[in-house]
Amino acid sequence: MKKMQIDTIAFLLIISILGIANFAVINKPEVSELENRALKKKPDFTLAALADGSFFTDYNEYYNDTFIFRDNILQLSSNIQQSMFFSGSDVKIIVSDKSKEYNTAPDNQNTDESSNNQKNPESTNEGINIEEPQESPQPIPTQKQYNESDGVGYWLVIDGKAVELFKFNKESFNYYADVLNEYYARLGNKMPIYSLIAPTNSEFVQLRQYKGITDSQNNAIGYLSTKFTNGITAVNAYDILNEHKDEYIYFRSDHHWTALGAYYAYRAFMETKGEEPVPLENYEEVKIDNFLGSTYAKTRDKSIEKNPDTIYAYKPFVKYKYEMHHYNECDEAEIIDMKYADTKLDKYLVFLSSGDSTWAVISTDNKNGKKLLVIKDSYGNSFVPFLLPHYEEIYVIDPRFYDFNTIGMDVIDFIHNKGINELLFVNYMENVNYKEYMHSLDNLMGQD
């Protein structure tokens, strides 16, 4: 009994010391390198926030995010969890709570529908370890550089790589088709609209006995193409990626495709349009070693850490000016921005300088009158650079960052205002499955 009292006193003493030390630290961290995300900022005190209770909620999140030694504690917890896995298993499942990952989701809304609908790998496969959900990346303000984590649902970590599992959600795919059909109607049923869906790496990895826990993305893409109106063209990137599945087209430590994978998708887009793609050898290749991306930041898995990726980027040979508009500010940037090459976890930001602007425009020397708007998620960042030889102007919008109050017009008006004559959607498979992302895509049109 006395020992229990001593343990309790010691525990309370340690907690008290850490709590006091935490309040004493003035310069709180703003970014967690371990989780590769921005941390919650200290909320401003207002009577309105006090009345509706949001001040206490926001302050609690701020306190938890900036607690002293937080990253060290998380790393220790991860190491303990991994050391407790059964030695006979080389596979585990990482569960991701996507409801916290996008800035479009209301704070009080549970949007984790597709992950709730996932098959239960634990009940169908022996020898797979299930790891409890870890804290997911919070949305990062658009004025800050970021490396988004688009991950949704379940990840299978196997052979030093993370494979994102897919569960077909018919309702979500119907919604995606309805949104694009509405774009076509709002644009007068005459503007060429293209839809390119990027599969995740699980479609091209040999999962052996575990393949039954993920649905066919090829079938899902085929289903989606039947739901488009006649004015929308589905770009089949799946076939060409499948032809090159033994090449380095997806990262091991990150959920994105590599620039090589993006290049093959670009080829599919050009061939769909009846145009000649530019050979890859026409580009200057740059190499960036020791890349540990979003999947590693999410899982902190040791087998992934020991197997880092290499980024190969391809510099445009066309003269261009790339302008990124953040709210009311405009900055020129590089298409392949090597200032991120030496960062720890943010190396993927070399593509489009992170692509997190309110909107952006690339002006080239091609005086052909062709103006394209690309509405994309982060998969589009490594895809867009290959479009420069074909267009006079390329506009780029990520629906999570487009701000009506700043721009003063919805995207339909934006298209008319800029004289855009083609529209391309580039989104990866799980964002089609993610209703909150699709809400942001839908909301770009404003009210009819």
Secondary structure as the mmCIF struct_conf table of DSSP 4:
data_model
#
loop_
_struct_conf.conf_type_id
_struct_conf.id
_struct_conf.beg_label_comp_id
_struct_conf.beg_label_asym_id
_struct_conf.beg_label_seq_id
_struct_conf.end_label_comp_id
_struct_conf.end_label_asym_id
_struct_conf.end_label_seq_id
HELX_RH_AL_P HELX_RH_AL_P1 LYS A 2 ALA A 24
BEND BEND1 ASN A 27 ASN A 27
BEND BEND2 GLU A 30 GLU A 30
STRN STRN1 VAL A 31 SER A 32
TURN_TY1_P TURN_TY1_P1 GLU A 33 ASN A 36
STRN STRN2 ARG A 37 ALA A 38
HELX_LH_PP_P HELX_LH_PP_P1 LEU A 39 PHE A 45
HELX_RH_AL_P HELX_RH_AL_P2 LEU A 47 ASP A 52
TURN_TY1_P TURN_TY1_P2 GLY A 53 GLY A 53
HELX_RH_AL_P HELX_RH_AL_P3 SER A 54 ASP A 65
TURN_TY1_P TURN_TY1_P3 THR A 66 THR A 66
TURN_TY1_P TURN_TY1_P4 ILE A 68 PHE A 69
HELX_RH_AL_P HELX_RH_AL_P4 ARG A 70 SER A 83
TURN_TY1_P TURN_TY1_P5 MET A 84 MET A 84
BEND BEND3 PHE A 85 PHE A 85
TURN_TY1_P TURN_TY1_P6 SER A 87 GLY A 88
STRN STRN3 VAL A 91 SER A 96
HELX_RH_3T_P HELX_RH_3T_P1 LYS A 98 LYS A 100
BEND BEND4 GLU A 101 GLU A 101
TURN_TY1_P TURN_TY1_P7 ASN A 103 THR A 104
BEND BEND5 ALA A 105 ALA A 105
TURN_TY1_P TURN_TY1_P8 ASP A 107 ASN A 108
HELX_RH_AL_P HELX_RH_AL_P5 GLU A 113 ASN A 116
TURN_TY1_P TURN_TY1_P9 ASN A 117 ASN A 117
BEND BEND6 GLN A 118 GLN A 118
HELX_RH_AL_P HELX_RH_AL_P6 PRO A 121 THR A 124
TURN_TY1_P TURN_TY1_P10 GLU A 126 GLY A 127
STRN STRN4 ILE A 128 GLU A 131
HELX_LH_PP_P HELX_LH_PP_P2 GLU A 132 PRO A 139
TURN_TY1_P TURN_TY1_P11 THR A 142 GLN A 143
BEND BEND7 LYS A 144 LYS A 144
STRN STRN5 GLY A 153 ILE A 158
TURN_TY1_P TURN_TY1_P12 ASP A 159 GLY A 160
STRN STRN6 LYS A 161 GLU A 164
HELX_RH_AL_P HELX_RH_AL_P7 LYS A 170 ARG A 186
TURN_TY1_P TURN_TY1_P13 LEU A 187 ASN A 189
BEND BEND8 MET A 191 MET A 191
STRN STRN7 ILE A 193 ALA A 198
HELX_LH_PP_P HELX_LH_PP_P3 PRO A 199 THR A 200
HELX_RH_3T_P HELX_RH_3T_P2 ASN A 201 GLU A 203
TURN_TY1_P TURN_TY1_P14 PHE A 204 PHE A 204
BEND BEND9 VAL A 205 VAL A 205
HELX_RH_3T_P HELX_RH_3T_P3 ARG A 208 ILE A 213
BEND BEND10 THR A 214 THR A 214
HELX_RH_AL_P HELX_RH_AL_P8 GLN A 217 SER A 225
TURN_TY1_P TURN_TY1_P15 THR A 226 LYS A 227
BEND BEND11 PHE A 228 PHE A 228
TURN_TY1_P TURN_TY1_P16 ASN A 230 GLY A 231
STRN STRN8 ILE A 232 VAL A 235
HELX_RH_AL_P HELX_RH_AL_P9 TYR A 238 GLU A 243
TURN_TY1_P TURN_TY1_P17 HIS A 244 ASP A 246
BEND BEND12 GLU A 247 TYR A 248
STRN STRN9 TYR A 250 TYR A 250
BEND BEND13 ARG A 252 HIS A 256
STRN STRN10 TRP A 257 TRP A 257
HELX_LH_PP_P HELX_LH_PP_P4 THR A 258 THR A 258
HELX_RH_AL_P HELX_RH_AL_P10 ALA A 259 LYS A 273
TURN_TY1_P TURN_TY1_P18 GLY A 274 GLY A 274
HELX_LH_PP_P HELX_LH_PP_P5 GLU A 276 PRO A 279
HELX_RH_3T_P HELX_RH_3T_P4 LEU A 280 ASN A 282
BEND BEND14 TYR A 283 TYR A 283
STRN STRN11 GLU A 284 PHE A 291
HELX_RH_AL_P HELX_RH_AL_P11 SER A 294 THR A 299
HELX_RH_AL_P HELX_RH_AL_P12 LYS A 302 GLU A 305
TURN_TY1_P TURN_TY1_P19 LYS A 306 LYS A 306
BEND BEND15 ASN A 307 ASN A 307
STRN STRN12 ASP A 309 LYS A 315
BEND BEND16 VAL A 318 VAL A 318
STRN STRN13 TYR A 320 HIS A 326
TURN_TY1_P TURN_TY1_P20 TYR A 327 ASN A 328
STRN STRN14 GLU A 329 ALA A 333
BEND BEND17 ILE A 335 ILE A 335
STRN STRN15 ILE A 336 ILE A 336
HELX_RH_3T_P HELX_RH_3T_P5 MET A 338 TYR A 340
TURN_TY1_P TURN_TY1_P21 ALA A 341 ASP A 342
BEND BEND18 THR A 343 LEU A 345
HELX_RH_3T_P HELX_RH_3T_P6 LYS A 347 VAL A 350
STRN STRN16 PHE A 351 PHE A 351
HELX_RH_3T_P HELX_RH_3T_P7 LEU A 352 SER A 354
BEND BEND19 GLY A 355 GLY A 355
BEND BEND20 SER A 357 THR A 358
STRN STRN17 TRP A 359 THR A 364
BEND BEND21 ASP A 365 ASP A 365
BEND BEND22 ASN A 368 ASN A 368
STRN STRN18 LYS A 371 LYS A 376
HELX_RH_3T_P HELX_RH_3T_P8 SER A 378 ASN A 381
TURN_TY1_P TURN_TY1_P22 SER A 382 PHE A 383
HELX_RH_3T_P HELX_RH_3T_P9 VAL A 384 HIS A 390
BEND BEND23 GLU A 392 GLU A 392
STRN STRN19 GLU A 393 ILE A 397
TURN_TY1_P TURN_TY1_P23 PRO A 399 PHE A 401
HELX_RH_AL_P HELX_RH_AL_P13 PHE A 404 ILE A 407
BEND BEND24 GLY A 408 MET A 409
HELX_RH_AL_P HELX_RH_AL_P14 VAL A 411 LYS A 418
TURN_TY1_P TURN_TY1_P24 GLY A 419 GLY A 419
STRN STRN20 GLU A 422 TYR A 428
HELX_RH_AL_P HELX_RH_AL_P15 MET A 429 ASN A 433
HELX_RH_AL_P HELX_RH_AL_P16 LYS A 435 ASN A 443
TURN_TY1_P TURN_TY1_P25 LEU A 444 MET A 445
#
